[in-house]
Amino acid sequence: MSRLSSRLLLSTLIVATACGGGGNAKNLSSGPLSGNWQITLVRHAVPTQPLIYTGFIIQSSNSVSGNLILGSAFIGSGCSGVGPISGNVNGQNLTLDISEFGEDVSLTGTMSSSSPPLNGEFSFLAGGCNAFPGTGTWSAFEVAPINGSFHGTFTSTLPPPNNGTVNVAGALTQGPNTGSSTATLTGNISVTGATHFCNYLSTATITGLISGTSVSLNLFGPDGALITQLGQIGQLGNPQIASQTTVNANATAMSGPYTFPAISTTCTQDQGTFQITFP
């Protein structure tokens, strides 16, 4: 069943790509399907467990290509990873094929002249990740590129006394859409306002990845040492991970949990939630 999920999810992501977004994420692409997409597949057999796939698609003329993170890795470790997608656009009609562990997931759908989520139907045969053939429906939306300044807060959730709320500001820039399952993020972040007793974060450079709404950020201090990691790519929809670092579809807000390691005998650790908004 896990392979079935992976294929379906991958197919969905492909279809969503047909409606693609803009900004830096489209630097190497020109078609309307080019962009960062998040696709949800709902199987007729198991409608309560949707499958989420994410990745980048490029449309060149009537052809579609790209790569998707085969989500729902928690269903079966042998079905996690990245899979390619290919397809064609004929007017408003989409035909997409996702190759997943030697199996194909077929998606069909219709592109709208406006910008609501894409949707359609999918099907696959038994084999690979799927012990049985299956069908279902899919929907997908494009995630806008992240590009610009931000401000926000890191709020400790430890019992008092804790580190309170720390105000921050910075900037993030998303790299080009190369048709990979992820795009790069680079930037910086600094604490603003009053200084806190436990100075877990003062100023840092940021490197990271984005796929769909899923974000992973690494914060490095002035000495180049890793301060902390925020989020993990490829875990959307995983019930074993309650909190993820995510950005909204308009790329105007990002949030998630954080953990800072001990920096002294009195500042042993801090954890909580962070929220930033653009601009």
Buried (B, 14 or more C-beta within 10 A) or exposed (E): BBBBBBBBBBBBBBBBBBBBBEBBBBBEBEBBBBBBBBBBBBBEEBEEBBBBBBBBBBBBEEEBBBBBBBBBBBBBEEBBBBBBBBBBBEEEEBBBBBBBBEBBBBBBBEBEEEEEBBBBBBBBBEBBBBEEEBEBBBBBBBBBBBBBEBBBBBBBEEEEEBBBEBBBBBBBBBBBBBBBBBBBBEBBBEBEEEEBEBBBBBEBBBEBBBBBBBBBBBBBBEEEEEBBBBBBBBBBBBEEEEEBBBBBBEBBBBBBBBEBEEBEEEBEEBBBBBBBEBE
